[in-house]
Amino acid sequence: MADHYWKSMWDPSDAEWSSLAQRRKDLQRMYDNSQVALVDNSNRLEYYIGLQDDVEEQLQVCPTSTVLHLEQETLRRKITATEKKIDFYRKRGDRARKILQDRYGSPTNNERSEEP
């Protein structure tokens, strides 16, 4: 059980990364949480792209629909925001993985499970 919780988009400073690195468990949790968020946001991005395709098909049938144009703009903003989140979580996960490997010289849980 976690003794504290982090904000979902928490971007630790260098000092906070050093503090996280003091306990392998915290660093591993940061890596795992970043991977989960990365998968969640990737799935969300696919969903938004599917919705955008549907809206574009509907716009071909009714190109003057203001509601559809507003929906299209909303989906574009959501797609852009989700792409930024994916990039953020990828970078945070990579940094946590790198610190885990440098400091503890061992792979993350996911890499260990793939070994024979």
N, C-alpha and C positions, 0 to 999 in steps of 0.2 A: 504494500500500500504506500502510496506517495505521501511524504510528510509535507509537501507543498505542491502547489499547482502553478503552472506557467500560463501566461496569456498565449493565445494561439499564434499571434504574429509577433511574439517576443523576439527581438533581435539583440542578443547579448553583446555587451561591449567587451573589449579585450579583457578587462578586469573580471567581468562576469564569466567569460569563458575560462579564465584561470581558476576561478572559484568552482565552476562546474567540473573542471578537470581533476580537482582534488578527490572526487569520488567517482569511480568508474561507473557505478550504478546510475548516477545523475547524467553523466555523459551518454551512457547507453540509452537512457530514457529519452534524452533530447534527440538522439539519432532515430530511435524508433518512432517517436512522435512526428518527426519530420517526414519519415517515410510514409506513415499512415496519412498524414495531411497531403502529401504528394499524390498518393493514389486517389484519395477522395476528390481532390481538385482536378485530377486528370479525368476521372469519371464525370465530374460536373461539367468540364469543358466539352467532352463528347456529347453530353446531353444538350448543352446550349447550342452546339454546332448543329445537332439534329433539329432542334427547334428553329434555328435560323434557316435551315434548308426548307423546312415546312412553310415558314413565313414567305420565303422567296417564291416558292411554288404558288402560294395563294396570291402573291402580288402579280404574278403573271396572268392570273385569272381576273383580278380586280386591281389594276395598277393605280387607281386613284384613291384607294382606301387609306384614310388618314390613320386609322387605328392600326393597320398593318405596318405603316411606315414608322409609327411610334414604337410598336413592338420590335421592329427591326433595329431601330436605334438603341433601344433598351438592351437587346441581346448583344449588340456590338460592344456596348459598355461592359456588360457582364463578362463577355469573352475576353476583353482586354484586361479586366481586373483579375479574372481567373488565371490568365497567362502570367500575370505579374506574381500572383501567389505561388504558382507552380515554380517559377524561377526562384522566388524567395526560399521556399522550402527545400528546393534542390541544393541551393548554396549552403543553407544552414545544415542540412544533413551531411553534405560533403565535408563541411568544416568539422562537424562532430566526429565523423568517421576518421578524418585525417588526424585529429587530436587523439582519438582512441588508439589508432595504430602507432602514432609517434610516442605517446606517453606509456601505453601499456603493451605495445608490441604484439598485440593479438587482434585477430579479426573481430568484426562485429558478430552478433548472434546469427544474422542471416548468412554470413559467409561461412560460419562454423557449421551450420546445418547442411551446407552443400558438400562438405568434405566427406569422403568415403568412410 
